[in-house]
Amino acid sequence: MANAPCDVGVVRAGDVVLPYTVTRAGAVEPGTQAERREPPQQPADEASFVASLFAHYVVYPRAEAERMAGAAAGAVVGGLLRALAPVARRAGLDRAVLVNNWLVSTNLYPPGVADVAAAVTRALVDAFPDRPIVWRSVDARGNPALVAALDGAGCRRVFARQVWYQNPATALRRKQTRADRSLLRRSPYRLVDGADLGERDVPRLAALYRQLYLTKYPRQNPQLTDAFIAGALADSRLRFRAFAAPGGRIDAVLGSFARGGFVTQPLFGYDTSLPIEAALYRLLSVQAILDAAEAGWTVHASAGVGAFKRVRGGDPAVEWHAAATAHLGPEVRRAWAVLALLANRVVAPWVVRRGL
């Protein structure tokens, strides 16, 4: 990933193994081993929200506001977010330890994680006593026991986003999903399985992802590289599905992974230059539901385009960051209290009301 300024580690508790990332903040002292080991730093305003909570709460929303709102509204939102930046830095958002962070937008959890959540939190506090310890992708729909365990461990919940779940049995009965299936049957596009994709296809697959997530949407999305796509194809870390036009050109792709009875698609992309009548987003979405139905999984459809997902059987859930901060100083704890107040009392109701 081109914009993930972090180091990666693994924590083990019994049979549960979780990755964690440590966000790099500021310059490394010249001549240190860390400086020699680390790659050149990505510009701070392009760091992905999956690697930096500062990007999640300040930089990405500012970019999205500028993209979606008019000049005046964008300037107002941008000003508010710039005012929030000092609070976010005092809270240590630019140097947090992120638990179960696979460096994708949606992180699924293995079975048994709730039983070891408190022990994992304590171990990471001991290892990183000067940093907030923050669990990503926590919500009561996907992991109610984990939410309860983290509450019991003293973690503070801070609104992250609204996500959507789709039960395939319910989704496939919906009128709009039936229309999507009909579209799929009539489409000139041919479904291509990942086993039939190879190294020759990597540049096109990567370009399709970038067209959607790095051109249409802010560049603080994960900037997946050709090397990531090639590795994911080679070791099957993602299940790839693609749609090929009659001439053989691939115009849409999704890559999914499953864990704990849920499946999500961190890799999603299509040729945004084609006419809307190609309906590539609809084809990808209904194929994801059909694949989940075949495997017996529930779709974690991540965030965004809420209206589209709702009419296809999507149920919303509030996703949290669960932060352990009791080991930090009073100024940091106060900053987290301010952040939680704004996120939970102001941003969350606004997002939920609009079904985003």
C-alpha positions in Angstrom: 0.0 0.0 0.0 1.4 3.3 -1.0 -0.1 5.5 1.7 0.2 3.5 5.0 2.7 5.2 7.2 2.8 2.6 9.9 4.6 -0.4 11.3 2.9 -3.8 11.6 3.0 -6.4 14.4 1.0 -9.4 15.6 -0.4 -10.1 19.0 -1.3 -13.7 20.0 -3.7 -14.7 22.8 -4.4 -18.4 22.9 -5.7 -19.4 19.5 -6.5 -15.8 18.5 -4.0 -14.0 16.4 -4.5 -10.3 15.6 -2.5 -7.9 13.5 -1.9 -4.4 14.9 -0.4 -1.3 13.3 1.5 1.5 14.9 1.0 4.8 13.1 4.3 6.7 12.5 4.1 10.3 13.6 6.7 13.0 12.9 10.3 12.6 11.8 12.5 9.8 13.0 15.7 11.0 14.7 18.6 11.0 12.1 20.8 7.9 12.2 18.5 5.7 14.1 17.8 2.1 13.1 14.1 3.1 12.6 15.1 5.8 10.2 17.1 3.3 8.1 14.4 0.7 8.1 11.4 2.9 7.2 10.5 3.8 3.6 10.1 7.5 2.6 7.2 9.1 4.3 4.0 9.6 2.4 2.8 13.3 2.5 0.6 13.6 5.6 -2.4 14.7 3.7 -2.4 11.4 1.7 -2.0 9.0 4.6 -4.9 6.5 4.4 -7.7 6.5 7.0 -6.9 2.7 7.5 -3.5 3.6 8.8 -4.1 6.9 10.6 -7.0 7.9 12.8 -6.0 11.5 12.2 -6.7 10.9 8.5 -10.0 9.2 9.4 -11.3 12.0 11.6 -9.7 15.1 10.0 -8.1 14.7 6.6 -10.5 12.3 4.8 -13.7 14.2 5.9 -12.2 17.5 4.8 -11.4 16.0 1.4 -14.9 14.5 1.1 -16.6 17.8 2.1 -14.6 19.6 -0.5 -15.7 17.0 -3.1 -19.4 16.9 -2.2 -20.3 20.4 -1.0 -20.4 23.7 -2.7 -17.5 26.1 -2.2 -19.0 27.9 0.7 -20.1 24.8 2.6 -16.8 23.1 1.9 -15.0 26.0 3.3 -17.1 26.0 6.5 -16.6 22.2 7.0 -12.9 22.5 6.2 -12.6 25.3 8.8 -14.3 23.2 11.5 -12.1 20.3 10.7 -8.9 22.4 10.9 -10.1 23.6 14.3 -10.5 20.0 15.3 -6.9 19.1 14.2 -5.1 20.3 17.4 -7.6 18.3 19.5 -7.0 15.2 17.3 -3.2 15.6 17.7 -3.5 16.0 21.5 -5.5 12.8 21.5 -2.6 11.0 19.7 -4.7 10.1 16.7 -1.6 10.4 14.5 0.4 7.9 16.6 -2.2 5.3 17.8 -1.9 1.5 17.9 -4.7 0.1 15.9 -5.9 -3.4 16.8 -7.1 -6.0 14.3 -6.0 -3.6 11.5 -5.6 -5.5 8.2 -5.2 -2.1 6.5 -8.5 -2.4 4.7 -11.7 -0.4 5.3 -13.5 -3.3 7.0 -11.7 -5.6 9.4 -13.5 -8.8 10.3 -12.9 -10.7 13.6 -12.1 -14.3 14.3 -14.2 -16.4 16.7 -13.2 -16.2 20.3 -11.8 -12.6 20.2 -14.2 -11.3 22.9 -12.7 -13.8 25.4 -9.2 -12.4 25.0 -10.0 -8.7 24.3 -9.1 -7.4 27.8 -5.9 -9.4 27.8 -4.9 -8.2 24.4 -5.6 -4.6 25.4 -3.5 -4.9 28.6 -0.6 -6.5 26.6 -0.6 -3.6 24.1 -0.8 -1.0 26.8 2.3 -2.6 28.4 4.1 -2.6 25.1 3.1 0.9 24.1 2.5 2.9 27.3 2.6 6.3 25.6 0.1 5.6 22.8 -3.7 5.1 22.7 -4.7 1.5 22.0 -7.7 1.5 19.5 -9.7 -1.4 18.2 -11.0 -0.9 14.7 -14.2 -2.1 13.1 -16.2 -2.7 16.3 -20.0 -2.9 16.0 -22.8 -4.6 17.8 -24.2 -6.3 14.7 -21.1 -8.2 13.8 -19.5 -8.7 17.3 -21.9 -7.9 20.2 -19.7 -9.9 22.6 -16.6 -8.0 21.6 -18.4 -4.7 22.2 -19.4 -5.8 25.7 -15.9 -7.1 26.4 -14.2 -3.8 25.4 -16.8 -1.8 27.4 -15.9 -3.9 30.4 -12.2 -3.3 29.8 -12.8 0.4 30.1 -12.4 1.3 26.4 -14.2 4.4 25.2 -16.4 4.1 22.1 -16.0 6.8 19.5 -18.2 6.8 16.4 -16.3 5.8 13.3 -19.0 5.4 10.5 -22.3 3.7 9.7 -21.9 0.3 8.0 -24.3 -2.0 6.2 -25.0 -5.7 6.6 -26.9 -7.8 4.0 -28.5 -11.2 4.8 -28.4 -12.8 1.3 -31.7 -14.6 1.8 -33.4 -11.3 2.6 -31.5 -9.3 -0.1 -32.4 -11.7 -2.9 -36.1 -11.3 -2.2 -35.9 -7.5 -2.6 -37.4 -6.1 -5.8 -34.2 -4.1 -6.6 -32.0 -7.2 -6.1 -34.2 -9.2 -8.3 -33.9 -6.5 -11.0 -30.1 -6.7 -10.5 -30.1 -10.4 -11.1 -32.2 -10.0 -14.2 -29.6 -7.4 -15.4 -26.8 -9.9 -14.7 -28.5 -12.6 -16.7 -29.0 -10.2 -19.7 -25.6 -8.5 -19.5 -23.1 -9.0 -22.3 -20.4 -9.2 -19.6 -18.9 -12.6 -18.7 -18.0 -13.5 -15.1 -14.3 -14.4 -14.7 -13.2 -16.3 -11.6 -9.9 -15.4 -9.9 -8.4 -18.7 -10.9 -8.6 -17.5 -14.5 -6.8 -14.2 -13.7 -3.1 -13.9 -13.9 -0.1 -11.6 -13.8 -1.0 -10.1 -17.2 -4.3 -8.8 -15.6 -2.7 -7.1 -12.6 -2.3 -3.6 -14.2 -5.9 -3.5 -15.4 -7.3 -4.7 -12.0 -5.2 -2.2 -10.1 -6.3 0.6 -12.5 -10.0 -0.3 -12.0 -9.7 0.0 -8.3 -7.8 3.3 -8.5 -10.4 4.8 -11.0 -13.1 4.3 -8.4 -11.4 4.8 -5.0 -8.6 7.2 -5.8 -10.1 9.3 -8.6 -13.8 9.4 -7.9 -13.3 9.4 -4.1 -10.5 11.0 -1.9 -7.0 9.8 -2.2 -7.0 9.0 1.6 -8.5 5.7 0.6 -6.1 2.8 0.6 -3.7 3.2 -2.3 -3.4 -0.4 -3.3 -0.4 -1.1 -5.5 0.1 -3.5 -8.4 2.3 -5.5 -6.0 -0.6 -5.9 -3.6 -2.9 -7.1 -6.4 -0.3 -9.5 -7.7 0.3 -10.9 -4.2 -3.4 -11.3 -3.4 -3.9 -13.2 -6.7 -0.9 -15.4 -6.1 -1.6 -16.5 -2.5 -5.5 -16.3 -2.6 -5.7 -13.9 0.3 -8.7 -12.5 -1.6 -11.2 -14.2 -3.8 -11.3 -12.4 -7.1 -14.3 -12.1 -9.4 -14.2 -10.0 -12.5 -16.5 -9.0 -15.4 -15.1 -9.2 -19.0 -16.6 -7.4 -22.0 -17.3 -9.4 -25.1 -13.8 -8.6 -26.5 -12.2 -9.9 -23.4 -11.3 -6.6 -21.7 -11.9 -6.7 -17.9 -14.1 -3.7 -16.9 -14.9 -4.5 -13.2 -13.4 -6.5 -10.4 -14.1 -7.3 -6.7 -11.9 -9.1 -4.2 -13.4 -10.5 -1.0 -12.4 -12.3 2.1 -14.4 -14.0 4.8 -14.0 -14.6 8.6 -16.4 -15.5 11.4 -19.4 -16.0 9.1 -19.1 -12.6 7.4 -17.6 -11.6 4.0 -16.5 -8.2 2.8 -15.0 -6.8 -0.3 -11.9 -4.5 0.3 -11.1 -4.6 -3.4 -13.8 -3.1 -5.6 -13.4 -1.3 -8.9 -14.8 -0.7 -12.3 -14.2 1.4 -15.4 -15.8 4.7 -14.4 -15.4 6.1 -18.0 -18.0 3.7 -19.4 -21.6 4.8 -19.7 -23.8 4.4 -16.6 -25.9 1.9 -18.7 -23.1 -0.6 -18.3 -24.3 -0.8 -14.6 -21.0 -2.3 -13.5 -21.5 -1.3 -9.8 -24.8 -3.1 -9.8 -23.3 -6.2 -11.4 -20.5 -6.3 -8.8 -22.9 -5.8 -5.9 -25.3 -8.5 -6.9 -22.5 -11.0 -7.6 -21.2 -10.4 -4.1 -24.6 -11.2 -2.6 -24.9 -14.4 -4.8 -21.4 -15.6 -3.8 -22.3 -15.0 -0.1 -25.6 -16.9 -0.5 -23.7 -19.9 -2.0 -21.2 -19.9 0.9 -23.7 -19.2 3.7 -22.2 -15.9 4.7 -23.6 -12.6 5.7 -22.3 -9.7 3.6 -20.6 -6.9 5.5 -21.1 -4.2 2.8 -18.9 -1.6 4.6 -19.9 2.1 4.5 -21.2 4.5 1.9 -24.1 4.6 -0.7 -26.6 3.8 2.0 -29.7 4.3 -0.1 -28.4 1.8 -2.7 -27.7 -0.8 0.0 -30.9 -0.3 2.0 -33.2 -1.1 -1.0 -31.2 -4.3 -1.5 -31.8 -5.5 2.1 -29.1 -3.6 3.9 -29.4 -3.1 7.6 -27.4 -0.3 9.1 -25.1 -0.6 12.1 -23.0 2.0 14.0 -19.3 1.2 13.9 -17.0 2.3 16.6 -13.4 2.8 17.4 -12.9 1.4 20.9 -10.1 3.3 22.6 -8.1 2.4 25.7 -6.7 5.7 27.1 -6.8 5.3 30.9 -3.0 4.8 30.9 -2.3 8.2 29.2 -2.0 11.6 30.7 -5.0 13.9 31.6 -4.5 16.2 28.6 -4.7 13.2 26.2 -7.8 11.8 28.0 -9.5 15.2 27.8 -8.8 15.3 24.1 -10.4 11.9 23.7 -13.4 13.0 25.7 -13.9 16.0 23.3 -13.5 13.8 20.3 -16.0 11.3 21.6 -18.5 14.1 22.4 -18.3 15.5 18.9 -18.3 12.2 17.1 -21.0 10.5 19.1 -23.3 13.5 19.8 -22.9 15.5 16.6 -21.5 13.4 13.7 -23.2 10.1 14.4 -26.8 11.4 14.6 -26.2 13.4 11.4 -24.9 10.4 9.5 -27.6 8.0 10.8 -30.5 10.5 10.0 -29.3 10.7 6.4 -28.7 7.0 6.0 -25.2 7.5 4.7 
